[in-house]
Amino acid sequence: MKTVIISPGIATYGAMLIGGVVRDAGHEVRLSTALNAGDADVVLLSLFSTQHLMDPAIRDFVAGVRASERPVYIGGPVSAYPEYVLGELAPDAVVVGEGEETVPRLLGRGVSPDLPGIAFSDGGRTVITPPAPPVPVQYRPLPLIPDDIGRQSIRGANAYIETHRGCTGACTFCQVPRFFGREIRSRNLDEIRKEVRAFREKGAVRLSVSGGTGSLFGYHGEIDDDAVIALLQMLAEELGPKNVSAPDIRVDAITDEILEAIRKYTIGWLFYGFESGSDAVLRQMGKGVTVAQMHEAVERSRQHGLKVAGCFIVGYPTETTEDYEATKDFIAEEMLDDVFVSVAEPIPKTPLADLVLRTPHERNPVYAPHEGEYRSLRLTEAEARWFDLSQHADMYKPLLHVVTDEVFSMYLAEARKQGEDVRRVTALIERYEKGGDER
C-alpha cells in the first residue's frame, strides 16, 4: 500500500516517527510537508495546531482526496479533540493519542468500532473507541527522515528529537501532560544515539532535545542528574556541543549539575517558560512555581555562564493591569538575553479553554478594546500588551535593539495576527462546547 504522511510546513518528529512505523509495517511510505497526495493509496495527515482545522487549503485538500475515494486519516496533537477534527475537516477517521500501534492496524483493517484509539463519524454521530494503551517508547523503528532535513530550521535546530514522553507539570494552557500523561517514559540512551546518527546521515547538523522539560529525562520521582548529563554528553559526542540544544526547561527542574552540563555539552542557551511576572497569574495558570523561583533560576543559570531567554504569555483571561505591569518589571530587572511573547491561546479541552468559555467577551483581554497608550492603533487589550511587551523587552536586552519603523510595523502586524488567531480558536471552541453549529 502506498502511503503519504503529510505534516504541513514542517517535518515534525511525530510525523517522522509514524513514517518509520508504517515503513517497518511493510508499506511504501513517503513524508511530505506539502499538501500533495500524489499517487498514494492512503493519506495520513499529521496536524499540530488548532489553526490547521480552520485552514481552507487543508479543508479543500481533505475533501479532494476523499472525493478521489482514497481514505484520509488525521493524527497529531489535534487528536486530543477529535470531534473538532471530524466536524471541521471530515476525514475518514482520527487517530486519537499516540499512534504507533493504532496507525498500522488502521491501515490494515480500515475503520472499525473494534479498533481502539480512533474516532470517526457514523451517520452524523461521532464514535470514539476506547483509548489505546500508552505506547512503549523503547525498541521502536527509526524515524522516516526526509532527505532535506538539513535545510529545516526550528528555532535553529533541524529537528527536535524525542528523549522521553510525559510531563509532571499541570499548566492549564498546555496539552503535553494531557496527551502523553504525567508519568515520564524515558528512552534508552543507545537507541537515541542510533537515531541521532540516522539524522546525521540524512544531513541534519543541529538537533534539539524534545520540547517540554528536557531535564525530566530519566525521571523517577526526582530529577536524575546522571541520566540527563549522560544524554547531553552523548549528543555532544555525536554532533559536537555547538550543534546540541536542550533549551526548554522548567525553573523548578534544574540542578547545578544539569546547568553545568548544559554549559559544557550544548550551545549554552536556556528557554524558561516564565509566562508571567505575577504570582497570582502563575497560580491561575497552574505553573506550580513562584516569581521568586524564576529569579533564582535566572541567577543560577548565569552563574554557570548560560544565556537565558524567557517565554511569556499575555492576555490570559484573568490577567489584570497590575499583573501585566509585574511581568514588565520582571523583564526589566532580569534583562533577559531574548524574549518570546504569545497571546494566551486556548487549546481545546484544556483548563484554559474552560476558563475562556466562562469569561464574557467584554472581560476577555483578547476581545476587550485597548483604551490606553495605543488606542489609536485600534488594538484589543491582549494585542496591545503583546505589542508593548515586545518593545519593552527589546529595551532591556543586553545587546542594543532599536525599534525602527520596520520593527514597529512588524510587531504591530504580529500583535494583530495573534489576536485574530486566538479569537478564531475561541470561536471554534464556543461552537463545539456551547452546542452551536458544528460545520
Disulfide bonds with the S-S distance in Angstrom:
none
